[in-house]
Amino acid sequence: MLKKFFKSKAEQGKPASSSQQPSSGQPAGKAPKQSNKSPAQKKAQNNKAHGAKRNTGSQKKQPDTKPWKIEDFQVEPAEGKTRFHDLQLPDSVMRGVHESGFQYCSPIQAESLPAALTGRDMIGQAQTGTGKTAAFLLTIFNRLLTVKPEERFASEPRALVIAPTRELALQIGKDAEALGKYTGLNTVTVVGGMNYDSQRKMLRDHEVDILVATPGRLIDFMRSQDVFLDQVEVLVLDEADRMLDMGFIPDVKRIVRGTPPKDHRQTLLYSATFNFDVRILIDQWTTNPMKVEIEPEQVTTDRVDQKLYLCADSDKYTLLERVLTEEKPERLIIFANRRDLTRNLCDKLNKNGHVAVLLSGEVSQEKRVRTLERFRNGRVNIMVATDVAGRGIHVDGVSHVINYTLPEDPEDYVHRIGRTGRAGAKGVSVSFVSEDDAFVLPDLEKYLGTKLELTQP
């Protein structure tokens, strides 16, 4: 899954300034963090809340001790590209990068990492799949490995990543485990819809270095005093615009208030877009942030063949069967706007001899995880989904995407069709345009900057 974070040799990032090096101390421009409790008070607070279950070093993950040297990771300098070697990351981080098979930074990484590694607040804007997640993970790893903390207690993460959806949070946690495999850092992911007690145990019984969370579940653990955020050194808000759209901003504001003041922490915001409301919050949450915006070469990709068919609502399922027969997709995601529509469509496909699975907000989180795994490993080749799968879900080998209904937000269209045509492969997107769908076409064409050709099926 880390392939989404790094570009191949052919995809060039901009060179980093050699004068900007990672800090081995306090982040630049930040006042030294001042705990509002003495170690004795903090210990008493944690012992009271956690039944005196204070973590010991033996409970923490131990990094792999097999011999490895940075010399084992040879990457030739290349004009117009930034190597991860150029960033002077800790060897344990470089080993994870090496094992993942990546060598050069993507543009968003090359532009943002040199400053972020010095501790500066960062506003990073780039399209999905350009490496934003790896940019903030590498910043977190560098900070936590080069700055030694005071006495540690369970339930006190040093870095916090907030994501709007369960799937995205789980994906970030999974990538943190893979990229930070040799760092010895402990990543814990907490999301709604999964076992509360097991997540609570991970928080209470171990030192937590990196906490990845959805807003609702994190608020639950804050209320029950199973997590304390006053020792957070790096705060990451991923897809802040999506959190605003989903109504999470009040929860996010409460979470941010639980962390140290903005001049005592590093704050990183990465997103595909930053609307006006989010930009107002950025000023409240950051201190002199560096802003990096990577303009996409084009909003949609040449690797995706886009087809739009005019049809009546009543003819959509018949047209779907025809597309399945003629296109014979190897792996297909069908998007629709409403949960009831996806559920009925999935049932109809299965009744008509296809093998389809459902991914929507009404499906329990554990079942959603199993569904994604079945789709990823090829046990089923059709997934019917709402836009919960449009962002943060990356499955290799999706040959086709069908928009059973067009999304109201043009950006969601780009995210949907971006599920195919990945990793240099060709992809096909097919959109069914009824009279209702046609109302969103003008805004979609304006967003894409091109006229869409509609044809009769």
Residue pairs with C-beta under 8 A, 6 or more apart in sequence:
1 171
1 174
1 175
1 178
1 394
2 100
2 102
2 134
2 175
2 178
2 179
3 396
3 423
4 129
4 131
4 133
4 394
4 422
5 102
5 106
5 109
5 131
5 133
5 134
5 175
5 179
6 97
6 100
6 102
6 103
6 104
6 105
6 106
6 109
6 131
6 134
7 13
7 104
7 105
7 106
7 107
7 131
8 104
8 424
9 78
9 81
9 103
9 104
11 104
11 106
12 78
12 80
12 81
12 104
12 107
13 80
13 81
13 82
13 104
13 105
13 106
13 107
13 109
13 110
13 111
14 80
14 82
14 107
14 110
14 111
15 80
15 81
15 82
15 86
15 110
16 82
16 86
16 87
16 105
16 110
16 113
16 114
17 114
18 86
20 114
20 115
20 117
20 118
21 88
21 114
21 117
21 118
22 87
22 88
22 89
22 117
22 118
22 142
22 146
23 117
23 118
23 119
23 146
23 147
24 146
24 147
25 146
25 147
26 32
26 33
26 119
26 147
27 118
27 119
27 120
27 143
27 233
27 266
28 118
28 119
28 120
29 119
29 120
29 121
29 263
29 287
29 288
30 119
30 263
30 264
30 265
30 266
30 287
31 263
31 264
32 264
33 231
33 233
33 260
33 264
33 265
34 264
35 42
35 150
35 230
35 231
36 230
37 45
37 230
39 150
39 151
42 151
42 153
43 54
43 153
45 228
46 54
46 153
46 154
46 155
46 156
46 228
47 54
49 155
49 225
49 226
50 154
50 155
50 204
50 226
53 154
53 204
53 205
54 153
54 154
55 152
55 153
55 154
55 205
55 206
55 207
59 205
59 206
59 207
60 184
60 186
60 206
60 207
61 184
61 185
61 186
62 184
63 92
63 182
63 183
63 184
64 181
64 182
68 91
68 95
68 182
69 91
70 85
70 91
70 94
72 98
73 85
73 94
73 95
73 97
73 98
75 83
75 84
75 85
75 103
75 104
77 83
78 104
81 104
81 105
81 110
82 104
82 105
82 109
82 110
82 113
83 103
83 104
83 105
84 94
84 97
84 102
84 103
84 104
84 105
85 94
87 105
87 113
87 114
87 117
87 138
89 97
89 117
89 138
89 141
89 142
90 141
90 142
90 145
90 146
90 183
92 145
92 182
92 183
92 184
93 138
93 141
93 142
93 145
93 179
93 180
93 182
93 183
95 181
95 182
96 178
96 179
96 180
96 181
96 182
96 183
97 179
99 181
99 182
100 178
100 179
105 113
105 131
106 130
106 131
106 134
107 126
107 130
107 131
107 294
108 124
108 126
108 130
108 131
108 132
108 135
108 270
108 292
108 294
109 131
109 134
109 135
109 138
111 124
111 292
111 294
112 122
112 124
112 135
112 290
112 292
113 135
113 138
113 139
115 122
115 290
116 122
116 135
116 136
116 139
116 266
116 268
116 290
117 138
117 139
117 142
119 143
119 266
120 266
120 288
120 289
120 290
121 262
121 266
121 267
121 268
121 286
121 287
121 288
121 289
121 290
122 136
122 139
122 267
122 268
122 269
122 270
122 289
122 290
122 292
123 269
123 274
123 282
123 286
123 289
123 290
123 291
123 292
124 132
124 135
124 136
124 268
124 269
124 270
124 271
124 292
124 293
125 270
125 271
125 272
125 273
125 274
125 291
125 292
125 293
125 294
126 132
126 270
126 272
126 292
126 293
126 294
126 296
127 272
127 294
127 296
127 414
128 272
128 391
128 415
128 418
129 394
129 418
129 422
130 294
132 238
132 270
132 271
133 171
133 172
133 175
133 238
133 270
134 175
134 179
135 270
136 161
136 236
136 238
136 268
136 270
137 172
137 175
137 176
137 179
137 180
138 179
139 234
139 266
139 268
140 159
140 161
140 176
140 210
140 234
140 236
141 179
141 180
141 183
141 185
143 158
143 159
143 233
143 234
143 266
144 158
144 159
144 183
144 185
144 209
144 210
144 233
144 234
145 183
145 185
147 233
149 158
149 231
149 233
152 207
153 207
154 203
154 204
154 205
154 206
154 207
154 208
155 203
155 204
155 208
155 226
155 227
155 228
156 207
156 208
156 227
156 228
156 230
156 231
157 188
157 208
157 209
157 210
157 211
157 227
157 229
157 231
157 232
158 208
158 209
158 210
158 231
158 232
158 233
158 234
159 209
159 210
159 211
159 232
159 233
159 234
159 235
159 236
160 210
160 211
160 213
160 229
160 232
160 234
160 235
160 236
160 255
160 259
161 169
161 172
161 210
161 211
161 212
161 213
161 236
161 238
162 213
162 214
162 215
162 218
162 235
162 236
162 237
162 238
162 243
162 252
162 255
163 169
163 172
163 212
163 213
163 214
163 238
163 239
163 392
164 214
164 215
164 238
164 239
164 242
164 243
164 246
164 248
165 214
165 242
165 246
165 388
165 391
165 392
166 191
166 192
166 193
166 194
166 214
166 365
166 368
167 368
167 372
167 388
167 389
167 392
167 393
168 238
168 239
168 391
168 392
169 189
169 190
169 191
169 212
169 213
169 214
170 189
170 191
170 369
171 392
171 393
171 394
172 189
172 212
172 238
173 187
173 188
173 189
173 212
176 187
176 210
176 212
177 187
180 187
180 210
185 209
185 210
186 206
186 207
186 208
186 209
186 210
187 209
187 210
187 211
187 212
188 199
188 202
188 203
188 206
188 208
188 210
188 211
188 212
189 211
189 212
189 213
190 199
190 202
190 203
190 211
190 212
190 213
190 214
190 217
190 218
190 221
191 213
191 214
191 217
191 365
192 214
192 216
192 217
192 365
193 364
193 365
193 366
193 368
194 365
194 366
196 220
199 217
199 221
200 221
200 224
200 226
202 208
203 211
203 221
203 226
203 227
204 226
208 227
211 218
211 227
213 221
215 243
215 248
215 251
215 252
215 255
216 248
216 251
218 227
218 251
218 255
219 251
219 254
219 255
221 227
222 229
222 254
222 255
222 258
228 258
229 255
229 258
229 259
230 258
230 259
230 260
231 260
232 259
232 260
232 265
233 260
233 265
233 266
234 265
234 266
234 267
234 268
235 256
235 259
235 265
235 266
235 267
235 268
235 285
236 267
236 268
236 269
236 270
237 243
237 252
237 267
237 268
237 269
237 270
237 285
238 270
238 271
239 270
239 271
239 272
239 391
239 392
240 252
240 269
240 271
240 274
240 278
240 281
241 271
241 272
241 273
241 274
241 275
241 278
242 271
242 391
243 249
243 252
244 275
244 277
244 278
249 277
249 281
253 281
256 285
259 265
262 284
262 285
262 286
262 287
263 287
267 285
267 286
267 287
267 289
269 282
269 285
269 286
269 289
271 278
272 411
272 415
273 411
274 282
282 289
299 414
299 447
299 448
299 449
300 306
300 414
300 417
300 418
300 448
301 418
301 421
303 421
303 424
303 425
303 426
303 427
304 401
304 417
304 418
304 420
304 421
304 426
304 427
304 428
304 429
305 426
305 427
305 428
305 429
306 417
306 429
306 431
306 452
307 428
307 429
307 430
307 431
307 455
308 430
308 431
308 433
308 452
308 453
308 454
308 455
309 319
309 430
309 431
309 432
309 433
309 454
309 455
309 456
309 457
310 433
310 454
310 455
310 456
310 457
311 319
311 432
311 433
311 434
311 457
312 434
312 435
313 434
313 435
313 436
316 404
316 432
316 434
317 345
317 348
319 432
319 457
320 334
320 402
320 404
320 432
321 352
322 457
323 402
323 430
324 332
324 354
327 400
327 428
327 430
329 381
329 382
329 399
329 400
329 428
330 381
330 397
330 399
330 400
331 375
331 378
331 381
331 395
331 397
331 398
331 399
331 400
332 381
332 382
332 383
332 398
332 399
332 400
332 401
332 402
333 383
333 384
333 385
333 389
333 395
333 398
333 400
333 401
333 402
333 416
333 419
333 420
334 342
334 345
334 356
334 382
334 383
334 384
334 385
334 401
334 402
334 404
335 385
335 386
335 387
335 389
335 390
335 401
335 402
335 403
335 404
335 405
335 407
335 416
336 342
336 345
336 384
336 385
336 386
336 404
336 405
337 386
337 387
337 405
337 407
337 408
338 386
338 405
339 360
339 361
339 362
339 386
341 404
341 405
342 358
342 360
342 384
342 385
342 386
343 358
343 360
343 362
345 384
345 404
346 356
346 357
346 358
346 384
349 356
349 382
349 384
350 356
354 382
355 380
355 381
355 382
356 380
356 382
356 383
356 384
357 371
357 374
357 375
357 380
357 382
357 383
357 384
358 371
358 383
358 384
358 385
359 368
359 371
359 372
359 383
359 384
359 385
359 386
359 388
359 389
360 385
360 386
360 388
361 386
361 388
363 371
371 383
372 393
372 395
374 380
375 381
375 383
375 395
376 395
376 396
378 397
383 389
387 407
387 412
387 415
387 416
389 419
390 407
390 412
390 415
390 416
390 419
391 415
393 419
394 419
394 422
395 419
396 422
396 423
397 425
398 419
398 420
398 422
398 427
399 420
399 425
399 427
399 428
400 420
400 427
400 428
400 429
400 430
401 416
401 417
401 419
401 420
401 427
401 428
401 429
401 430
402 429
402 430
402 431
402 432
403 413
403 416
403 417
403 429
403 430
403 431
403 432
404 432
405 432
405 434
405 436
405 437
406 413
406 431
406 433
406 437
406 440
406 441
406 444
407 413
407 416
407 440
408 440
410 440
410 443
410 444
410 446
410 447
410 448
411 447
413 444
413 447
413 448
414 447
414 448
416 429
417 427
417 429
420 427
420 428
420 429
421 427
431 437
433 441
433 454
441 452
444 452
445 451
445 452
